[in-house]
Amino acid sequence: MDEAGCTTYLVESYVPGLDPDRAAHLDRQVRDAVATLRGDGLRVVWGGSLAISAEETYSYLVTCEGSAADAAVAAIGVGAALACDHVAEVVVVRPPLGTDVAPA
């Protein structure tokens, strides 16, 4: 998806008893919700997720077209049956392809 006119959000959810199996299940639910929105014609991309079991926190990145971003973030939460406890606009920084990012 072309990034022009799009915004990326970090969405955090608190999930009691979060473990790797539950995180994998949540990933599927979020990806399915994103696929449904894309099928409805919205420009939205799942950008990956992470789970912090010790803090019972599941987070994912989603990039959405600016005019529909708030509705898309809310719809993903509803579609994935997952509360959006904290949502923040973020800038994702990725190293150029082929860049070695090993510690010095």
Phi, psi and omega in degrees: 000136175294130184285344181300129179078010181246155179232141178253137181236146168259122180248123181247139178228141178263122187235100179304136179074021182300130176221174183302323179294316179295320178298318178297321178296316178297321176304313180299317180296317180294314179299320178296319179296319178296317179299321177297315179296319177297321177297333177276001176096003178279146176271100182213139182225130173283130184252016180106171182212172173210153179235133175247093186302317183298334179255003180052044183238126174246128181230149175216158175258141175218134177250130186227155173295135187310316186289339182242011189298310182300315180294322180293316179300315179296318181294325177296315178300316179294313182296329180267001183053048186225126178292141174261086185287331178211129178233129180223137173289134183226164171247124180265126180250120179241138177292151177301147179306136178087356180282131177276121182251023179292148180297151182287000000 
